[in-house]
Amino acid sequence: MIQTQLSEPTPVDEFRTAHKIWKEANDSFHDRFQEIVTRGKGQDLDALAQDLAGKFDHFMRCSKVLVDRKEHV
């Protein structure tokens, strides 16, 4: 039986993934916002804001780890 060991993601990998997720969320924001406004579902704005805030927060934490790491090199 062949076993493959997946390597732990590096800070660069984490940053790239977080950036991709944030970019997709940011790019789709206008369409999602417009849909909520059109449907008149104001309570969905809170969910949209929380979703974007969470993705942005994750992106910023990954960015900080990457920047801190470069400072020590």
ChimeraX attribute file (.defattr): number of C-alpha atoms within 10 A of each C-alpha:
attribute: neighborCount
match mode: 1-to-1
recipient: residues
	/A:1	3
	/A:2	4
	/A:3	5
	/A:4	6
	/A:5	6
	/A:6	6
	/A:7	6
	/A:8	8
	/A:9	10
	/A:10	10
	/A:11	16
	/A:12	15
	/A:13	13
	/A:14	19
	/A:15	21
	/A:16	15
	/A:17	15
	/A:18	21
	/A:19	19
	/A:20	13
	/A:21	17
	/A:22	21
	/A:23	15
	/A:24	12
	/A:25	17
	/A:26	14
	/A:27	11
	/A:28	11
	/A:29	15
	/A:30	11
	/A:31	10
	/A:32	16
	/A:33	15
	/A:34	11
	/A:35	13
	/A:36	16
	/A:37	13
	/A:38	10
	/A:39	9
	/A:40	11
	/A:41	10
	/A:42	12
	/A:43	9
	/A:44	16
	/A:45	15
	/A:46	10
	/A:47	11
	/A:48	16
	/A:49	12
	/A:50	12
	/A:51	13
	/A:52	17
	/A:53	13
	/A:54	13
	/A:55	18
	/A:56	19
	/A:57	14
	/A:58	18
	/A:59	21
	/A:60	16
	/A:61	14
	/A:62	21
	/A:63	19
	/A:64	14
	/A:65	15
	/A:66	17
	/A:67	13
	/A:68	11
	/A:69	12
	/A:70	9
	/A:71	8
	/A:72	6
	/A:73	5
